């Protein structure tokens, strides 16, 4: 969220920087120049990223952090107000280990400025030294040879020369050598860096940021810097051939926690057993958390009791590593969490999943990522408020597609029925934007289906991509054709949950409960849901489902079928046994339905999906 600054400022045309004092505008413009250097070197920073985990995203994460900073409104002359705004923007937008450490460094810098409207060389040096301590304190286990080392040794460089200079231009230019030397020495301080003969990526990011600041203080060409606020420039660099090491903990997990009197030490003790690379940045009312863990859902369950979680991000570092080193195809396949594909299939076919979200009270969770499906159904009936759901935001898709476009020649997305969710719309808008920016084909297919039916379509597309027999455009046509050969039948134990979600009218829900109806719902070829059959007993519902299964199988040869359920394994297993006898095939997959779907249907639902050849 950007901070809006309404304090009176001087017009840009009349602004003349003070060479001996650092004011708010100078700070902001120097940040713009530093941010542009990060953008220019984004790919290089990704390529040399081998510590703490070789997930090749340090450049992307620092660029995201910088984008949040430069989107803050034009600053005031007052250094304290501007620094506070920049620090808050960095905390909100920070991504990755390095991004959150840098955000905490800025928070320390802003927090130690008292009421000054500008800073002298002496006070700047003193405050930077204190800010470095904030950065160290944010890290659970500080490791030398990384960004924090360069921050500290740059601060030492400021202290060594500050009495010899009285202008900020001199201070920044002459202290740069300390940072540059410290960066070069990171290679020898960490075994993993020496092994690959690279410097630390986060440290390199800070040094190139300083280089941008030097450009500003040398030339003060504000008109050349201002376009950075609207355009991100990517420098094309050759990939560095690095054999990335093993990932210790799978998920790079981040959260923003809002509350009162939040205690970093309490959080540290709570979270340290869950993983490594723990960084906690921010204030007692707003904390940004970063950790590498195998259990993101457990982490969010723990911190949810401390405050409101207003931001979540979970990156699968094993998948990122595979994309970098063992990419199977030149065409990326993207879907969303409602496809209900088992995790092992997602990993096997390198399918990229964007999660929807489930909102419970003031906190939201990422479907299947920070909210475990089994746990969700176990607590469903004890929830005080009915959970609501939301599609991924435009920015969520833009981030995913930007990442995929840097590693693949093209991207195909297939998502939940557009008539049931805005997911398809946001994916389509993001695809158009990123395709134009990256000059690569990106197309989004409306599956007109959901749950296992969507999963079957995605799985078939994945196998078609792996066959290498089809072009991007041919795959789009195939996906659309296959959607018309897909059937979905959903057996519902009770209409009360669906009525509460608004999927059927309250009156129909009331009548259904009163009559104890157990309906079968289908989704037609255009994506419209309809009541297909009504049963008064569960046995009758099972028989009717099998009747419709036989009718579907009579239309053509079966490619495969899938069974998904909302905490109803016994009925799902019954269908598996009966359909295996009927078709001579085991299901392509059987899985628990996503919490997003369960939030709207309630527990007990079972869906059977068919896809004909």
matplotlib code that plots the C-alpha trace (Angstrom):
import matplotlib.pyplot as plt

x = [0.0, 1.5, 1.9, 0.3, 2.4, 0.5, 3.1, 4.0, 6.9, 8.9, 8.1, 10.5, 11.7, 13.0, 14.5, 18.2, 19.9, 22.0, 25.4, 26.1, 22.7, 20.6, 16.9, 13.9, 13.9, 17.5, 16.9, 14.0, 15.7, 18.8, 16.5, 15.0, 18.5, 19.5, 16.3, 17.0, 20.3, 18.6, 16.2, 19.1, 20.9, 17.9, 18.8, 22.4, 21.4, 19.1, 21.9, 24.4, 22.0, 23.3, 22.9, 21.0, 19.2, 19.9, 16.4, 17.6, 15.2, 17.3, 17.1, 13.4, 12.8, 15.0, 13.2, 9.8, 11.0, 12.3, 9.1, 7.1, 9.5, 9.5, 5.7, 5.6, 4.4, 6.9, 8.5, 8.7, 11.8, 11.6, 14.0, 12.2, 8.8, 10.3, 12.4, 9.3, 7.4, 10.1, 10.7, 6.9, 6.7, 9.8, 8.3, 5.0, 6.7, 9.7, 10.2, 12.9, 15.6, 17.6, 14.5, 13.3, 16.8, 17.0, 13.5, 14.6, 17.7, 15.5, 13.2, 16.2, 17.3, 13.9, 13.3, 16.6, 15.9, 14.3, 12.9, 15.5, 14.4, 17.8, 20.9, 24.5, 27.3, 28.0, 24.4, 23.9, 27.0, 25.7, 22.2, 23.5, 25.6, 22.4, 20.4, 23.0, 22.3, 18.6, 19.4, 21.5, 18.8, 16.2, 18.1, 17.8, 21.3, 23.3, 25.9, 28.9, 29.8, 26.3, 24.4, 24.7, 28.5, 28.6, 26.1, 28.3, 31.6, 30.1, 29.1, 32.6, 33.8, 31.5, 32.9, 36.5, 36.1, 33.3, 35.7, 37.5, 34.5, 31.6, 29.5, 27.3, 28.6, 32.1, 30.8, 28.9, 31.5, 34.5, 32.6, 31.6, 35.1, 34.5, 31.3, 32.9, 35.9, 33.5, 31.5, 34.6, 35.5, 32.2, 33.4, 36.0, 33.8, 31.2, 32.1, 29.1, 30.2, 33.8, 32.6, 30.7, 33.2, 30.5, 29.8, 26.7, 23.7, 22.1, 25.3, 25.8, 22.3, 23.1, 26.4, 24.6, 22.0, 24.9, 26.1, 22.8, 22.9, 26.4, 25.0, 22.5, 24.9, 27.4, 25.0, 21.7, 19.9, 16.4, 14.6, 16.5, 15.6, 11.9, 10.9, 12.0, 8.7, 6.8, 9.1, 11.1, 14.1, 15.5, 19.0, 19.6, 22.6, 23.9, 22.9, 25.7, 26.1, 25.8, 25.0, 22.7, 22.9, 20.2, 17.3, 17.2, 13.6, 11.2, 9.1, 10.3, 7.5, 6.6, 3.9, 2.9, 1.5, -0.5, -1.2, -0.5, 2.8, 4.1, 7.3, 10.1, 11.7, 8.4, 8.0, 11.6, 11.2, 8.0, 9.2, 12.9, 12.0, 10.1, 13.0, 15.9, 16.8, 14.4, 14.2, 11.7, 11.6, 9.4, 7.8, 5.7, 2.6, 3.7, 6.1, 7.3, 8.4, 10.6, 11.5, 12.4, 10.2, 8.6, 5.3, 3.9, 0.4, 1.7, 3.5, 0.4, -1.7, 0.8, 1.1, -2.6, -3.3, -0.9, -2.6, -4.1, -2.1, -2.4, 0.1, 1.3, 3.7, 5.0, 7.5, 8.3, 12.1, 12.3, 10.1, 12.2, 15.4, 13.9, 12.8, 16.4, 18.2, 15.8, 13.2, 11.3, 9.6, 9.9, 6.2, 5.1, 1.7, -0.1, -3.3, -4.9, -5.5, -9.0, -7.7, -7.3, -4.4, -2.2, 1.1, 3.1, 1.5, 2.1, 5.8, 6.1, 4.8, 6.2, 2.8, 2.7, -0.2, -1.5, -3.5, -6.9, -7.5, -9.8, -10.8, -11.7, -12.4, -9.7, -7.1, -6.8, -5.0, -3.6, -5.6, -3.7, -0.5, -1.0, -4.3, -4.2, -7.3, -7.7, -7.3, -9.8, -12.5, -11.8, -12.4, -15.2, -18.2, -16.5, -15.9, -17.9, -18.2, -18.7, -15.4, -15.4, -13.1, -11.3, -9.5, -5.8, -5.2, -3.9, -0.5, -0.4, -0.7, 1.6, 4.4, 3.9, 3.8, 6.9, 8.8, 7.6, 8.4, 12.0, 12.4, 10.1, 9.5, 5.7, 3.0, -0.4, -2.8, -6.0, -8.2, -11.5, -14.7, -15.0, -18.7, -17.8, -14.8, -12.9, -9.7, -9.8, -10.4, -7.4, -5.2, -6.2, -5.6, -2.2, -1.3, -1.9, 0.2, 3.2, 3.1, 3.4, 6.3, 8.2, 7.4, 6.4, 3.1, 0.9, -2.6, -5.3, -7.9, -11.3, -11.8, -15.5, -15.0, -13.6, -12.1, -11.2, -12.6, -10.2, -7.4, -8.0, -7.8, -4.6, -3.0, -3.9, -2.4, 0.8, 1.2, 0.6, 3.3, 5.7, 5.1, 6.7, 4.2, 2.3, 3.0, 1.7, -1.3, -2.2, -2.2, -4.6, -7.0, -6.6, -7.4, -10.5, -11.7, -11.0, -13.1, -16.1, -15.4, -15.4, -18.2, -18.5, -21.1, -21.2, -23.2, -24.2, -25.2, -27.0, -27.8, -27.4, -23.8, -24.4, -27.4, -25.3, -22.7, -25.3, -24.8, -28.5, -31.3, -32.0, -35.5, -34.2, -31.7, -34.4, -36.7, -33.8, -33.0, -36.6, -37.1, -33.6, -32.8, -29.4, -29.0, -26.6, -25.3, -23.5, -21.7, -22.6, -20.4, -20.7, -19.8, -23.3, -24.1, -27.5, -29.5, -29.3, -31.0, -32.7, -32.5, -34.1, -31.5, -27.7, -28.2, -30.4, -27.8, -25.1, -27.2, -28.1, -24.4, -23.5, -26.4, -25.0, -21.5, -22.7, -24.5, -21.2, -19.1, -21.6, -20.7, -17.2, -13.9, -12.7, -9.3, -9.6, -11.6, -11.0, -12.7, -12.4, -14.2, -14.7, -13.7, -15.8, -13.3, -15.7, -18.0, -15.1, -13.7, -17.1, -17.1, -13.5, -14.4, -17.5, -15.9, -12.9, -15.2, -17.2, -14.3, -11.5, -9.3, -8.2, -8.9, -6.1, -6.2, -8.3, -7.8, -9.4, -11.1, -9.5, -10.6, -11.8, -14.4, -15.2, -15.9, -18.8, -20.1, -19.4, -18.0, -19.4, -19.4, -18.0, -17.3, -16.7, -15.1, -14.8, -12.7, -13.3, -10.6]
y = [0.0, 3.3, 6.1, 9.4, 12.4, 15.7, 17.9, 21.0, 20.4, 22.7, 22.5, 20.1, 22.8, 25.0, 22.1, 22.6, 19.8, 20.9, 19.3, 19.2, 18.1, 15.1, 16.0, 13.9, 14.5, 13.7, 10.4, 9.5, 10.3, 8.4, 5.5, 5.7, 5.6, 2.7, 0.8, 1.2, -0.5, -3.4, -3.7, -3.6, -6.4, -8.5, -11.5, -11.4, -11.5, -14.4, -16.3, -16.0, -16.8, -19.9, -18.8, -19.4, -21.5, -21.8, -20.8, -18.2, -15.4, -12.9, -10.4, -10.9, -10.4, -7.3, -5.9, -6.5, -4.7, -1.8, -1.5, -1.1, 1.6, 3.7, 3.5, 5.6, 9.1, 12.0, 12.8, 15.9, 17.8, 16.4, 13.4, 11.8, 11.7, 10.5, 7.8, 6.6, 6.3, 4.5, 2.0, 1.3, 0.7, -1.6, -3.6, -4.1, -5.0, -6.9, -10.3, -12.9, -13.1, -10.1, -8.0, -8.4, -7.7, -4.6, -3.5, -4.0, -1.9, 0.9, 0.6, 1.0, 4.0, 5.7, 4.8, 6.4, 9.7, 11.9, 15.2, 16.5, 17.8, 16.9, 15.0, 16.1, 13.7, 13.0, 12.2, 10.1, 8.0, 7.5, 6.5, 4.0, 2.3, 1.9, 0.7, -2.1, -3.3, -3.5, -5.6, -8.0, -8.3, -9.3, -12.4, -15.6, -16.8, -14.1, -15.4, -13.4, -13.1, -12.0, -8.7, -7.9, -8.1, -5.6, -3.3, -3.4, -2.9, -0.1, 1.5, 1.1, 2.8, 5.8, 6.1, 6.0, 8.9, 11.1, 13.5, 14.0, 15.0, 17.4, 16.7, 13.7, 13.2, 12.6, 10.5, 8.1, 7.9, 7.3, 4.9, 2.8, 1.2, -0.3, -2.0, -3.1, -4.7, -6.3, -7.8, -9.3, -10.9, -12.7, -15.4, -16.5, -16.3, -18.9, -22.3, -22.4, -19.1, -20.3, -23.6, -21.7, -18.8, -16.1, -13.3, -13.3, -12.3, -10.2, -8.4, -7.8, -6.3, -3.8, -2.8, -2.2, -0.2, 2.0, 2.4, 3.8, 6.2, 7.3, 8.1, 10.4, 12.2, 12.6, 13.9, 14.8, 14.3, 14.0, 13.9, 10.8, 9.1, 9.9, 7.4, 4.6, 5.1, 4.0, 1.6, -1.4, -2.0, -5.5, -6.0, -9.0, -10.9, -14.4, -17.0, -18.1, -21.9, -22.8, -26.2, -25.3, -27.3, -29.3, -27.5, -28.2, -26.9, -26.8, -23.7, -20.1, -18.7, -15.1, -13.3, -9.8, -9.9, -6.9, -6.7, -5.0, -5.4, -8.0, -9.5, -10.6, -12.8, -14.7, -15.2, -16.3, -19.0, -20.1, -20.3, -21.4, -25.1, -25.0, -24.3, -22.0, -18.7, -17.0, -13.2, -11.0, -7.3, -4.4, -2.8, -4.1, -3.3, -4.6, -7.5, -9.1, -12.8, -14.9, -18.5, -21.6, -24.5, -27.8, -26.9, -23.5, -24.4, -25.2, -21.9, -19.9, -21.8, -20.8, -17.1, -16.6, -16.4, -13.4, -11.0, -10.6, -12.0, -9.5, -10.9, -14.4, -15.8, -19.4, -20.3, -24.0, -23.9, -27.5, -26.6, -23.5, -25.6, -28.1, -25.2, -23.9, -27.2, -29.9, -28.1, -30.7, -28.5, -25.2, -24.5, -23.7, -25.0, -23.0, -23.7, -22.8, -24.7, -25.8, -28.4, -30.8, -32.6, -34.5, -32.9, -35.7, -35.2, -31.4, -32.1, -34.9, -32.7, -29.4, -27.8, -24.3, -23.7, -20.2, -20.6, -19.0, -17.8, -18.7, -16.0, -16.7, -13.7, -11.0, -13.5, -15.2, -18.4, -19.7, -22.6, -25.9, -24.0, -22.3, -24.0, -27.8, -29.4, -32.1, -29.7, -27.3, -29.9, -31.0, -27.5, -26.5, -27.1, -25.3, -22.1, -19.1, -17.5, -19.1, -18.9, -16.9, -17.3, -15.0, -15.5, -14.7, -11.0, -9.5, -9.0, -12.7, -13.8, -11.1, -12.2, -15.8, -15.1, -12.8, -15.6, -18.2, -16.0, -15.7, -19.5, -20.7, -19.9, -19.6, -20.1, -21.8, -21.4, -23.3, -22.3, -22.8, -22.1, -18.4, -18.4, -19.4, -17.3, -14.2, -16.3, -16.7, -12.9, -11.9, -14.5, -13.3, -9.6, -10.5, -12.7, -9.8, -7.5, -9.8, -11.2, -7.6, -6.8, -10.1, -10.5, -14.2, -16.0, -16.4, -17.8, -18.6, -21.3, -21.3, -24.9, -24.3, -26.9, -27.2, -29.7, -33.1, -32.2, -29.2, -31.5, -34.1, -31.3, -29.9, -33.4, -34.2, -30.9, -31.6, -35.0, -33.4, -30.7, -33.5, -35.4, -32.5, -33.2, -30.0, -26.3, -23.7, -22.8, -26.4, -27.0, -24.2, -25.7, -29.1, -27.8, -26.0, -29.1, -31.4, -29.1, -30.1, -33.8, -33.4, -34.3, -33.5, -34.9, -33.8, -35.7, -33.5, -34.7, -31.5, -28.2, -26.2, -25.2, -24.4, -22.3, -20.3, -19.7, -18.3, -21.0, -21.8, -19.7, -19.8, -21.1, -24.0, -24.8, -24.7, -27.0, -29.3, -29.7, -30.1, -32.9, -34.3, -34.2, -35.5, -33.9, -34.5, -31.3, -31.1, -28.4, -28.2, -27.6, -23.8, -23.9, -23.4, -25.5, -27.3, -29.7, -33.0, -35.4, -35.5, -38.4, -38.9, -41.4, -41.7, -45.1, -43.5, -40.8, -43.4, -45.3, -42.1, -41.1, -44.5, -44.1, -40.8, -42.3, -45.1, -42.5, -40.6, -43.6, -44.6, -41.4, -42.4, -43.9, -42.9, -41.0, -41.0, -40.2, -38.6, -38.7, -35.8, -35.4, -33.0, -35.2, -38.1, -40.9, -43.8, -42.7, -41.8, -45.3, -46.8, -44.9, -46.0, -49.6, -49.4, -47.3, -49.6, -52.5, -50.5, -49.0, -51.5, -48.5, -47.1, -43.3, -41.0, -39.6, -39.4, -36.5, -34.3, -31.3, -27.9, -25.8, -23.1, -25.6, -27.0, -23.5, -23.2, -26.8, -27.9, -31.3, -34.6, -33.7, -36.1, -35.2, -37.7, -36.3, -38.0, -37.0, -38.8, -39.2]
z = [0.0, -1.0, 1.4, 0.3, 1.3, 1.2, 2.8, 0.9, -1.5, -3.8, -7.6, -9.4, -11.8, -8.9, -6.8, -6.2, -4.1, -1.0, -1.4, 2.3, 3.6, 2.6, 2.4, 1.6, -2.2, -2.6, -0.7, -2.8, -6.2, -5.2, -4.4, -7.9, -9.4, -7.2, -8.1, -11.8, -11.3, -9.6, -12.6, -15.0, -13.2, -12.2, -14.4, -13.3, -9.7, -10.3, -12.1, -9.3, -6.5, -4.7, -1.0, 1.3, -1.3, -5.0, -6.1, -8.6, -7.5, -5.6, -8.5, -8.9, -5.2, -4.9, -8.0, -6.4, -3.2, -5.3, -7.3, -4.1, -2.9, -6.1, -6.4, -3.2, -4.0, -4.6, -1.3, 0.8, 1.6, 5.1, 5.4, 8.3, 6.5, 3.3, 5.1, 7.0, 3.7, 1.9, 4.8, 5.1, 1.3, 1.4, 4.3, 2.4, -0.9, 0.3, -1.1, -0.4, 2.2, 0.8, 0.2, 3.8, 5.2, 3.1, 4.3, 7.9, 7.2, 5.9, 8.9, 11.2, 9.2, 9.3, 13.0, 14.1, 12.4, 15.0, 13.8, 11.4, 8.1, 6.6, 7.6, 7.7, 6.7, 10.4, 11.3, 8.2, 9.2, 12.7, 11.6, 9.0, 11.7, 13.9, 10.9, 10.3, 13.8, 13.0, 9.9, 12.0, 14.7, 12.1, 11.1, 13.2, 12.4, 10.7, 8.2, 7.3, 3.6, 2.7, 2.3, 6.0, 5.8, 3.0, 4.8, 7.9, 6.1, 4.0, 7.3, 8.5, 5.4, 6.0, 9.5, 8.2, 5.7, 7.1, 8.8, 5.5, 3.4, 3.9, 0.8, 0.2, -3.3, -1.9, 1.0, -1.3, -4.0, -1.6, 0.6, -2.4, -2.5, 1.0, -0.3, -3.5, -1.6, 0.9, -2.0, -3.7, -0.4, 0.1, -2.4, 0.1, 3.2, 2.2, 0.8, -1.5, -3.1, -3.5, -5.0, -7.8, -8.0, -7.5, -5.0, -2.8, -4.9, -2.1, -1.4, -5.2, -5.2, -2.6, -4.3, -7.7, -5.7, -4.4, -7.9, -8.9, -6.0, -7.1, -10.5, -8.9, -6.6, -9.5, -12.1, -10.3, -13.6, -12.1, -15.5, -16.5, -13.2, -13.0, -15.8, -13.5, -11.7, -14.8, -16.7, -15.4, -17.7, -18.0, -19.0, -21.2, -19.8, -20.6, -18.1, -15.7, -15.8, -12.1, -10.7, -7.9, -4.7, -2.9, -1.2, 2.5, 3.2, 0.3, 0.6, 0.8, 2.9, 3.7, 5.7, 6.8, 10.4, 11.7, 15.4, 18.7, 20.7, 18.4, 19.9, 17.6, 20.2, 20.8, 17.0, 16.7, 19.4, 17.8, 14.2, 14.4, 14.8, 11.5, 9.2, 8.5, 6.9, 9.3, 9.0, 11.0, 10.0, 11.1, 14.1, 17.1, 15.0, 11.6, 11.0, 7.8, 8.2, 5.9, 6.5, 4.5, 5.8, 4.8, 6.6, 5.5, 6.6, 10.2, 10.3, 9.3, 11.8, 14.6, 13.7, 13.0, 16.8, 17.1, 14.7, 11.3, 8.3, 5.5, 3.0, 2.2, -0.3, -0.7, -3.4, -4.1, -4.3, -5.5, -8.4, -9.1, -9.0, -11.5, -13.8, -13.8, -14.1, -15.3, -17.3, -19.3, -21.9, -23.6, -23.0, -19.5, -18.3, -15.6, -13.7, -10.4, -7.1, -7.9, -10.4, -7.4, -9.0, -6.5, -5.7, -7.1, -10.5, -10.4, -9.7, -12.3, -15.1, -13.8, -13.7, -12.3, -9.9, -8.8, -5.6, -4.9, -1.3, 1.5, 3.9, 7.6, 9.7, 9.1, 7.8, 4.5, 3.5, 0.2, -1.1, -0.5, 0.3, 3.7, 4.3, 4.4, 2.8, 5.4, 8.3, 6.7, 6.5, 10.1, 11.5, 9.0, 11.3, 14.2, 12.3, 13.7, 10.3, 6.9, 5.0, 1.8, -1.2, -3.7, -7.0, -7.4, -8.0, -11.3, -9.6, -8.5, -12.1, -13.4, -11.0, -12.0, -15.7, -15.5, -13.9, -16.4, -19.3, -18.3, -18.4, -21.2, -24.8, -24.2, -21.6, -21.6, -18.8, -18.1, -15.2, -13.4, -15.2, -16.0, -15.1, -11.5, -10.8, -11.9, -12.0, -15.8, -16.3, -14.1, -15.8, -19.2, -18.4, -16.9, -19.9, -22.3, -20.3, -19.7, -23.3, -24.6, -22.2, -22.7, -26.4, -25.8, -26.5, -23.5, -23.8, -21.3, -21.9, -20.2, -19.1, -18.5, -15.7, -12.2, -9.7, -11.2, -14.6, -14.8, -13.4, -16.2, -18.9, -17.4, -17.1, -20.8, -21.9, -19.8, -21.6, -25.0, -24.2, -23.2, -26.4, -28.3, -31.2, -31.0, -31.4, -28.9, -31.1, -31.7, -28.0, -27.4, -30.0, -28.4, -25.0, -26.1, -28.0, -25.0, -22.8, -24.9, -24.3, -20.5, -18.2, -14.4, -12.0, -8.3, -5.7, -2.7, 0.7, 1.7, 0.0, 3.1, 2.5, -1.2, -0.3, 2.2, -0.4, -2.8, -5.4, -5.1, -3.8, 0.0, -0.8, -2.8, -0.1, 2.6, 0.6, -0.2, 3.5, 4.4, 1.9, 2.7, -1.0, -2.2, -5.7, -8.5, -10.1, -13.5, -15.4, -19.1, -22.1, -21.7, -18.0, -16.6, -13.5, -13.4, -11.2, -13.0, -10.6, -7.2, -4.8, -1.4, -0.2, -0.5, -2.1, -4.7, -5.3, -5.9, -8.4, -10.3, -10.5, -12.0, -14.5, -15.7, -15.8, -18.1, -20.4, -20.7, -21.5, -24.2, -26.1, -26.9, -25.9, -22.4, -22.0, -18.2, -15.2, -11.8, -8.3, -5.9, -2.5, 0.3, 3.3, 2.1, 1.4, 1.8, -0.9, -3.2, -2.7, -3.6, -6.9, -7.5, -7.1, -9.3, -12.0, -12.2, -12.8, -15.4, -17.3, -16.7, -15.7, -12.4, -12.0, -13.3, -9.8, -6.7, -4.3, -1.5, -3.0, -2.5, 0.5, -2.0, -3.4, 0.0, 1.3, -1.2, -1.1, 2.5, 3.4, 2.0, -1.7, -4.2, -7.8, -10.6, -13.8, -17.3, -20.3, -23.6, -26.3]

ax = plt.figure().add_subplot(projection="3d")
ax.plot(x, y, z, "-o")
ax.set_aspect("equal")
plt.show()
